Amino acid sequence: MPAPLFPLFIDLRDRRVLVVGGGAVARRKIDALLASGARVVVGAPALEPSVATLVAEGRIEHIAGRFDPNWLNDAWLVVAATDNPIINRAVCTAAEARRVWANVVDDASLSSVQVPSRVERGPLQVAISSGGGAPMLARHLRERLERELDESLGDLAGLLDRERERIRQRFPEIGARRRFFDALLAGPVPSHLRRGDHGAAQAAFDAALATDASPARGSVALVGAGPGDPGLLTLRGLRVLNEADVILHDRLVSDEVLALARRDADRIEVGKQVGGDHDATQARIHALLVEHARAGKRVVRLKGGDPFVFGRGGEELDVLHAHGIDFEVVPGITAAVACAAYAGVPLTHREHAQSVRFVTALGRDGSDPVDWPALARERQTLAFYMGVSGLAHLRDQLIAHGRAPGTPFALVENGTRADQRVVTGTLDTLPEAAARHAVKAPALLILGEVAASAEALHWFGPQPLRLDSPARREPTMAEAA
């Protein structure tokens, strides 16, 4: 997979830009460049009439003849817009030698810079790029945004641009300035501009600027990040992430979820390592929550899954309550619900399971607190939050207490993520199947008659594996390199 393009907006005002080609395609590029204030030079043997008109009006310069690499002298950017691939390649090669950015129309492989699809609302621009690989998708998204983004956003961007210095003087501290913008954009100014009442919008802006944006106190939001797929984050969770000053996140929170957070928020990983001192780590988390909230920060404690399902959310709220710190809880989709859904396993079923139990393997002191006789009863689904450790012990205890050896299971590794794998089988072969396919944490075990549905109802990721499926092969050193 090639690296993504780095998005960048370029100031081309009064800078020389060369366009090679004088036809209709070149004309479209020339119009966009002129709108950006570029000093456009067109090199071509002949010009399409509308391009010739621009030359006659003195708006662009024309160099007649076939492409010469010297045309690139003093150019900041070159656009190859001819219908001759040999000329386009020559332009690209000459530009590369001179370290001039080049865009070859409709040929991403030759281009060192891409021109994105754009949605413009005054000074506000939204750029969309597929790296040249899927231009029709980019166009489709642009058309959607054209419908969804109100024209008044241009007026709003203009107002904020004019008032930028007043805002910075009134709120020199970045946190207060951000709170001002949050309140302003949620207030009446945008609606006044949508109605075209610029006077009322200015008055509302002035009133907002006069208010005190300093926070009364810090706060903490416990947010469930879900099991990994960023699409499963709730809207409230997304909103809180974009308001956070500090984010304390677990090790298993996916990079894709973290990428949705505000870019300038401080991110602190507080995940617990296997075999580490979990109580010491939890004490550090408590201390960080209190420290940052008392400093007036809006803190998000971002937890994989749901904060109140094996997430120690209750312990953290106890600490916040004891210190008089404001808090809220934003639920997340817990791993059992998400992994079962993505594996095609209904946790309950009228014919097979009238209840479901969420089980963790260890208590606070590391003991085995599981009520094995209760778990061994039939017609219920068990969801074990235990990774892949202790599977042999689990199998032996359940069978010893009466659970049928042929009870189906589905072991879901990296549930909801792009690399999700599902291993299925029966309870008596559980540890052997997990070992054969080298299942690793994070993994969730679903046990019960409903787990057999994974074979037929599976819909996400590769087909489920069984004990007799080919084992996972680790890459060789040469392949890894």
C-alpha positions in Angstrom: 0.0 0.0 0.0 1.6 3.3 -1.0 2.0 6.0 1.6 -0.8 8.6 1.6 -0.2 12.0 0.0 0.6 14.8 2.4 -2.2 17.4 2.2 -1.0 21.0 1.6 -2.5 24.3 0.5 0.0 26.3 -1.5 0.2 30.1 -1.8 0.8 30.8 -5.5 0.1 34.5 -5.5 2.4 36.2 -8.0 4.4 33.0 -8.4 5.3 31.6 -11.8 3.4 28.5 -12.8 4.0 26.8 -16.1 1.1 25.1 -18.0 2.3 22.9 -20.9 -0.6 22.6 -23.4 -3.1 25.0 -24.8 -6.3 23.0 -25.2 -9.5 22.7 -23.2 -7.9 20.7 -20.4 -5.2 23.3 -20.0 -7.9 26.0 -19.9 -9.6 24.4 -16.8 -6.2 24.3 -15.0 -5.4 27.9 -16.0 -8.7 29.2 -14.6 -8.1 27.5 -11.2 -4.5 28.9 -11.1 -5.6 32.4 -12.0 -8.2 32.3 -9.2 -5.3 31.5 -6.9 -3.3 34.6 -8.0 -0.7 32.6 -9.9 1.4 34.2 -12.7 0.5 31.7 -15.4 2.8 31.0 -18.4 1.4 28.7 -21.1 3.8 26.8 -23.4 2.2 25.3 -26.5 2.5 25.4 -30.3 -1.1 26.5 -30.7 -3.8 27.8 -28.3 -7.5 27.0 -28.0 -9.5 30.2 -28.7 -10.4 30.9 -25.1 -6.8 30.5 -24.0 -5.7 32.8 -26.8 -8.2 35.4 -25.4 -6.5 35.3 -22.0 -3.1 35.9 -23.7 -4.6 38.8 -25.7 -6.0 40.3 -22.5 -2.6 40.1 -20.8 -3.8 37.8 -18.1 -1.4 35.0 -19.0 1.9 34.7 -20.9 2.4 32.5 -23.9 5.6 30.7 -25.1 5.1 29.3 -28.6 6.6 26.1 -29.7 7.3 22.6 -28.4 8.2 21.9 -24.8 11.7 23.0 -23.8 13.0 22.2 -20.3 14.2 25.8 -20.0 10.6 26.8 -19.8 10.8 25.5 -16.2 13.3 28.2 -15.1 11.9 30.1 -12.1 8.7 28.0 -12.1 7.2 26.9 -8.7 4.8 24.4 -10.3 4.3 22.9 -13.7 1.1 21.4 -15.1 1.4 19.0 -18.1 -2.0 19.2 -19.8 -1.3 17.8 -23.3 -2.8 14.8 -25.0 0.7 13.5 -25.8 2.0 11.0 -23.2 5.6 11.4 -24.5 5.5 15.2 -23.9 3.9 14.8 -20.5 6.6 12.3 -19.5 9.3 14.7 -20.7 7.8 17.5 -18.6 7.7 15.3 -15.6 11.3 14.2 -16.0 12.6 17.8 -16.5 10.6 18.9 -13.5 12.0 16.2 -11.3 15.6 17.1 -12.3 14.9 20.8 -11.3 13.0 19.9 -8.1 9.8 21.6 -9.5 6.5 20.1 -8.4 4.7 18.6 -11.4 1.0 17.7 -12.0 0.3 15.6 -15.1 -3.4 15.7 -15.9 -5.0 12.2 -15.6 -1.7 10.4 -14.9 -1.1 10.0 -11.2 2.0 7.8 -11.8 3.9 10.7 -13.4 2.7 13.4 -11.0 4.7 14.5 -7.9 1.7 16.6 -6.8 -2.0 16.0 -7.2 -4.8 18.6 -7.6 -7.7 17.6 -5.4 -11.4 18.0 -5.9 -12.4 21.1 -4.0 -15.5 22.4 -2.2 -15.2 26.2 -1.8 -17.2 28.4 0.6 -15.4 31.8 0.3 -12.0 31.5 1.9 -13.0 28.1 3.3 -11.9 25.1 1.2 -12.4 21.4 1.6 -10.0 19.4 -0.5 -10.6 15.7 -1.4 -7.9 13.5 -2.9 -7.7 9.7 -3.6 -4.1 10.1 -4.6 -5.1 9.9 -8.2 -6.3 6.3 -7.9 -10.1 6.9 -7.6 -11.0 10.3 -9.0 -14.7 9.3 -9.5 -14.9 8.6 -5.8 -13.4 11.9 -4.9 -15.9 13.6 -7.3 -18.8 11.7 -5.6 -17.7 12.9 -2.2 -17.3 16.5 -3.5 -20.8 16.5 -4.8 -22.1 15.3 -1.5 -20.3 18.0 0.4 -21.5 20.6 -2.1 -25.1 19.7 -1.0 -24.3 19.4 2.7 -22.1 22.5 3.4 -24.2 25.6 3.6 -23.1 28.6 1.4 -23.1 30.8 4.6 -19.9 29.0 5.7 -18.0 31.3 3.4 -19.4 34.4 5.3 -18.6 32.8 8.6 -15.0 32.1 7.5 -14.7 35.7 6.3 -16.0 37.0 9.6 -13.6 35.0 11.6 -10.7 36.0 9.3 -11.5 39.7 9.8 -11.8 39.3 13.6 -8.8 37.0 14.1 -6.6 39.6 15.7 -9.4 40.8 18.1 -10.0 37.1 19.1 -6.3 36.5 19.7 -6.0 39.6 21.9 -9.1 38.8 23.9 -8.1 35.2 24.4 -4.3 34.8 24.2 -4.4 31.4 25.9 -5.2 28.6 23.5 -7.6 26.7 25.8 -9.8 29.8 26.4 -9.7 30.6 22.7 -10.9 27.1 21.8 -13.7 27.4 24.3 -14.7 30.7 22.8 -14.9 29.1 19.3 -16.9 26.2 20.6 -19.4 28.5 22.2 -19.5 30.9 19.1 -20.1 28.1 16.6 -22.8 26.6 18.7 -24.5 30.0 19.2 -26.6 32.4 17.0 -23.8 33.7 14.7 -24.0 30.9 12.1 -27.9 31.0 12.0 -27.8 34.8 11.5 -25.4 34.3 8.5 -27.6 31.6 7.0 -30.5 34.1 7.0 -28.2 36.7 5.4 -28.5 39.1 8.4 -24.8 40.2 8.7 -25.6 43.0 11.1 -27.1 40.6 13.6 -24.3 38.2 13.1 -21.7 40.9 13.9 -23.6 42.0 17.0 -23.8 38.4 18.2 -20.1 38.0 17.6 -19.3 41.1 19.6 -21.4 39.9 22.5 -19.7 36.5 22.4 -16.3 38.2 22.4 -17.2 40.1 25.5 -18.0 37.0 27.5 -15.6 35.2 29.8 -14.5 31.9 28.2 -12.4 30.7 31.2 -13.5 27.4 32.6 -15.0 27.2 36.0 -13.3 23.9 36.7 -11.9 20.9 35.0 -13.8 17.7 34.2 -13.4 14.1 33.2 -15.3 12.1 30.6 -15.0 8.3 30.7 -15.5 7.3 27.1 -15.9 3.8 25.7 -13.9 3.6 22.5 -15.5 0.3 21.4 -13.4 -2.7 20.3 -11.4 -1.0 17.5 -13.6 -0.2 14.4 -13.8 3.7 14.5 -17.2 3.5 13.0 -18.5 2.0 16.2 -17.6 5.1 18.3 -20.7 6.9 19.4 -21.5 10.5 18.2 -21.2 11.7 21.8 -17.9 10.0 22.2 -16.6 11.7 19.0 -17.8 15.1 20.2 -16.1 14.7 23.6 -12.9 13.6 21.9 -12.9 16.8 19.9 -13.3 18.9 23.0 -10.6 17.2 25.1 -7.4 18.9 26.3 -5.9 15.6 27.6 -6.7 12.0 26.6 -5.6 9.1 28.8 -6.0 6.1 26.6 -5.7 2.3 27.0 -3.0 0.4 25.0 -5.7 -1.4 23.0 -7.6 1.7 21.8 -7.0 1.6 18.0 -5.0 4.2 16.2 -8.0 4.8 14.0 -10.1 5.9 17.0 -7.3 8.1 18.3 -7.0 9.7 14.9 -10.5 11.1 15.4 -9.5 13.1 18.4 -8.5 16.7 18.4 -5.0 17.0 17.0 -3.5 19.3 19.6 -4.8 17.3 22.6 -2.2 15.8 24.9 -2.2 12.0 24.5 -1.0 9.8 27.3 -1.0 6.0 27.0 -1.8 4.4 30.3 -2.3 0.8 29.1 -1.6 -2.1 31.4 1.0 -4.6 30.2 0.5 -8.3 30.6 2.3 -9.5 33.7 2.8 -5.9 35.0 1.7 -4.4 38.3 -1.9 -3.4 37.4 -2.6 -1.8 40.7 0.4 0.5 40.4 -0.7 1.4 36.9 -4.3 2.1 38.0 -3.0 4.3 40.9 -1.1 6.3 38.3 -4.2 6.7 36.2 -6.1 8.0 39.2 -3.4 10.5 39.9 -3.3 11.8 36.3 -7.1 12.2 36.2 -7.1 14.3 39.4 -4.0 16.3 38.4 -5.2 17.4 34.9 -8.8 18.0 36.0 -7.6 20.2 38.9 -5.5 22.1 36.4 -8.8 23.1 34.6 -8.4 20.7 31.8 -11.1 18.7 30.0 -9.9 15.2 30.4 -11.1 12.1 28.4 -10.4 8.7 29.9 -10.6 6.6 26.7 -11.2 3.0 27.3 -11.4 0.0 24.9 -15.0 -1.4 24.8 -17.2 0.1 27.5 -15.8 1.7 30.6 -18.3 -0.1 32.9 -17.7 -3.6 31.5 -14.4 -4.9 33.0 -13.0 -1.4 32.5 -12.5 -0.3 36.1 -14.7 2.7 35.3 -16.4 2.4 38.7 -13.1 2.6 40.5 -12.1 5.7 38.6 -15.5 7.4 39.2 -15.0 6.7 42.9 -11.7 8.6 42.9 -13.2 11.5 40.9 -16.2 11.7 43.3 -14.0 11.7 46.3 -12.0 14.7 44.9 -15.1 16.6 43.9 -14.3 16.5 40.2 -17.1 16.8 37.6 -17.5 13.7 35.4 -19.7 12.1 32.8 -19.7 8.6 31.3 -20.1 8.0 27.5 -20.9 4.3 27.0 -19.1 2.3 24.3 -19.9 -1.0 22.5 -18.4 -3.7 24.6 -16.2 -6.3 23.0 -18.6 -9.2 23.5 -21.4 -7.5 21.7 -19.2 -6.2 18.9 -17.1 -9.3 18.4 -20.2 -11.5 18.3 -21.9 -9.3 15.8 -18.8 -9.2 13.5 -18.5 -12.9 13.7 -22.1 -13.6 12.9 -23.0 -14.9 16.3 -26.2 -13.9 18.1 -25.6 -13.8 21.8 -29.1 -14.8 22.6 -31.5 -17.0 20.6 -35.0 -18.2 21.4 -34.1 -21.8 20.7 -30.6 -22.0 22.1 -29.8 -19.3 24.7 -32.1 -17.3 27.0 -29.3 -15.5 28.8 -25.7 -14.3 28.3 -22.9 -14.0 30.8 -19.9 -11.7 30.5 -17.0 -13.3 32.4 -13.5 -12.2 33.2 -11.0 -14.9 34.3 -9.3 -13.3 37.3 -10.4 -11.3 40.3 -8.6 -8.3 41.8 -6.2 -10.5 43.8 -5.4 -12.8 40.8 -7.6 -15.6 42.2 -10.0 -17.8 40.3 -13.5 -16.5 41.4 -15.5 -18.1 38.6 -18.7 -20.0 39.6 -18.0 -23.0 37.4 -21.3 -24.9 38.2 -23.3 -21.9 37.2 -21.3 -21.4 34.0 -21.6 -25.1 33.0 -25.4 -24.9 32.8 -26.9 -25.3 29.3 -28.9 -22.9 27.2 -26.8 -19.8 27.9 -24.0 -18.0 26.1 -20.7 -17.3 27.8 -18.5 -14.4 26.7 -15.0 -14.7 28.2 -12.9 -11.5 28.4 -9.7 -13.4 29.0 -7.6 -13.3 25.8 -6.1 -16.7 25.2 -4.5 -17.5 28.5 -6.0 -20.4 30.5 -8.0 -22.0 27.8 -7.1 -25.5 28.9 -8.1 -24.7 32.5 -11.4 -23.2 31.3 -12.2 -26.3 29.2 -11.4 -28.7 31.9 -13.5 -26.9 34.5 -16.5 -26.5 32.3 -16.5 -30.1 31.2 -15.9 -31.3 34.8 -18.9 -29.3 36.0 -21.2 -30.7 33.3 -20.9 -28.6 30.2 -21.1 -30.8 27.1 -17.7 -31.4 25.4 -19.4 -30.7 22.0 -20.5 -27.2 23.0 -19.6 -24.9 20.1 -17.2 -22.0 20.5 -16.1 -19.0 18.5 -12.8 -17.4 19.4 -12.5 -13.9 17.9 -9.1 -12.3 17.5 -8.9 -8.5 16.8 -12.6 -8.3 16.6 -14.1 -5.6 14.3 -10.6 -4.7 13.0 -9.2 -5.2 9.5 -7.2 -8.2 10.7 -10.0 -9.9 12.5 -9.8 -13.8 12.6 -12.4 -16.2 13.9 -11.5 -19.8 15.1 -14.4 -22.1 15.6 -14.8 -25.6 17.0 -16.1 -27.5 20.1 -15.2 -27.0 23.7 -13.2 -30.2 23.9 -10.7 -29.0 21.3 -10.6 -25.3 22.3 -7.0 -25.0 23.5 -5.6 -27.1 20.6 -7.5 -25.0 18.0 -6.2 -21.7 19.5 -2.7 -23.0 19.6 -2.8 -24.4 16.0 -3.8 -21.0 14.7 -1.5 -19.0 17.1 -4.4 -16.9 18.4 -3.1 -13.8 20.2 -4.6 -11.1 22.4 -6.9 -9.2 22.0 -9.2 -12.1 21.7 -12.7 -12.9 23.0 -14.2 -16.3 23.5 -17.9 -16.9 22.8 -19.1 -20.3 24.1 -22.5 -21.8 23.6 -24.9 -23.3 21.0 -25.2 -19.9 19.3 -21.4 -19.9 18.4 -22.2 -22.5 15.7 -23.8 -19.7 13.8 -20.4 -18.3 12.9 -20.0 -20.9 10.2 -23.1 -19.9 8.3 -23.7 -16.3 9.3 -20.1 -15.0 9.3 -19.9 -11.8 7.1 -16.7 -9.9 8.1 -13.1 -10.8 7.4 -11.8 -14.2 6.2 -13.8 -17.4 6.7 -13.6 -19.0 10.2 -10.8 -21.4 10.9 -11.1 -24.8 12.5 -8.7 -27.2 14.1 -8.2 -29.0 10.8 -7.6 -25.7 8.9 -4.1 -25.0 7.7 -2.1 -23.5 10.5 -0.9 -19.9 10.5 2.5 -19.7 8.9 4.9 -17.1 10.4 6.7 -15.1 7.7 10.3 -15.9 7.0 13.0 -13.3 7.7 13.3 -12.6 4.0 9.5 -12.1 3.7 9.4 -9.9 6.8 12.2 -7.8 5.3 
